[in-house]
Amino acid sequence: MTQPNMPNDMQELIRQAAEVQAQLQKAQEELLNTTVEGTSGGGLVSVTMTGGAEIRDLIIKPEAVDPEDVETLQDLILAAYRDAHNKAGQLAQEKIGPLANPGAGASQQAPGEIPFGGII
């Protein structure tokens, strides 16, 4: 794949870019296949989602359900979702962040924010 008149430095740069791309693709696949769990209310509600923020499961314990207080249940579901989403964001930052921004610190991204807007 040697191009005529292409400096060796350029060939090395292309090789390194291809290597980083392969690592990024592998990290994205791992992220999508990993699940995290968020909970609220001391475990009354739990949400399981992938590292790509796809909800896989929602569990609501019977004691969390009070027909007279639906708002509390709604708050518990939202809190569990946010907890899982933050964990998915942290996981994405660990797996993809260093590859997407080599040399950049974690301060480049808000905690719990999924790289690429969650689109992987």
N, C-alpha and C positions, 0 to 999 in steps of 0.2 A: 504494500500500500504506500510505498514511497513515491512521493510526487516529485517530478523533476523541478529543480531550482527551489525546492522548499527547504529552508534552513532546519537543521536538526532540532533547534529549540522549538520551532513551530510544531514539529512532529511530536515532540515530548509533551507539549501543551495539549495537543489533540488527544494523545493517549491518556493524559491525566483527566481531561474533561470526560472522556468516555468511562473511565474508571469511577469517577464521582457520580456520573449518571447511573451506572449500574448499582452502586451502593445506595443511592437515593431510591431507586426502584425497589430494591430489596427491603429497605427500611419502610417504605410505604406499604408493601405487601404485609410485612410483619405487623405494622400498625393496624391495618384493616382486619387482621386475623386475631388480634388481641382484644380481650374484653376487660372492662373495668366496672366496678359497682359503686353506685352512690346510694347513701342511705340518709334517712331523716327520722326524727321522732324516736330516736333510740332504737332504730331498726323496724319501726312500724311500716315504713314504706322503703322499698329499694328499687332502684333502676339499674339495669345492666345494659351497657352499650359498648359498641366497638370503639377502637381508637379513632375511627373516622366519624364518630358521633352518631352512629346508627343504633337506635334503641332495639335491643334484642328481647328484653324482658322487663315486666313491671309487676312487682309483688306488693300487695296491700294486705296487711294482716287484718283479720276481722275486727279486732279491738280498735282499729283506727277509724272504723266506719261508724259515725253517729249521724243518723238522719236529721237530727236537730242542729248539727254543726258541720255542714258540708264545706264551709269556707276553710276550716282547719285542715280537712283532708286535702283540699286543693292546694293549700300552702305546703303541706307535707310532700305532695307529689312534685311540686315545683322545686322545693328544696332538695329532694333526692335527685331530680334531674340535673339541677345545677351542680351538685356534688359530683355526680358521674361525669358531667360535661367538663368540669375543671380537671378531673383526673385524666380524662381522655386528652385534654389539652396539654397537661404535663407530660403524658406519655408521648404525644406527638412531638413536643419540644425536645424530649430526650432522644428520640429516634431520628427525627428529621431536621431539627434545628441546626445541629452542627454541620450537616451536609448542605443545607440550603444557604447558610450564612457562615462559611468557614472563617474562623477567627473572630466572629462576632460573639459577644456575650449574650447571656439569656435576657439581659435588660432590653434587648431589641423588641421583645414581645411581652405583652401583658400576661400575667399569670392566668392560666386556664384558657388562653386563646389558642385555637387550633390553627396551625400554619396553613397558609393558602386559603383562609376563610372556611376551612373544613372540607374543601374540595380537593380530593386526592385522586 
